[in-house]
Amino acid sequence: MTGQRHAATDSPRAFNEPVRLDLSDPDTLRQLWILQRASYAVEARLIGFDGIPPLHETLEQLRATDESFLGIRDGSRLVGAVSWSRLPNDALDICRLVVHPVVHRRGVATALLDALDSIEPAELTVVSTGTSNLPAVELYRRRGFMPVGKRRIAPGVTVTLLERNYASAAQPIPHS
């Protein structure tokens, strides 16, 4: 580990509060596209598979998504984002959670998921991530998600499906 990386990870730096992202804004769209490419490149290395759809998404495809987005900025630079949609059964589906590699392990993903829980409470929340993406799997497990299955997406590559079900756990839905 270099001294520069050590300093970056140990430095307590305040990020802006999560805010909804407007993908009709060209600057926001481009920053999100760059952010997700950097984030998914890390996941692609972790799982040994570079066919992750958002890694190859065009700006136009990203703009056309029907997902809702929250983002966190470090000053004017977008450093993290989460997107979601509602499924027909009213479950919350976390579609993307991306954090720029330069701010990994600094609380960005946690802040995004906390904000999402606050603005979109749900009895059932679902998410999937590469089975070999151990940091992501562990993050979701710490937040009460339980693995419910795996899906093969390529030879030797699986995605773990996780759920957090407040109704079956008899726990209250978090509200702020």
Helices and strands as residue ranges (DSSP letters): H 3-10, E 19-20, H 26-47, G 53-56, H 59-64, E 68-74, E 77-86, E 92-99, G 101-103, H 108-119, E 124-130, H 134-142, E 146-154, E 157-165, H 166-169
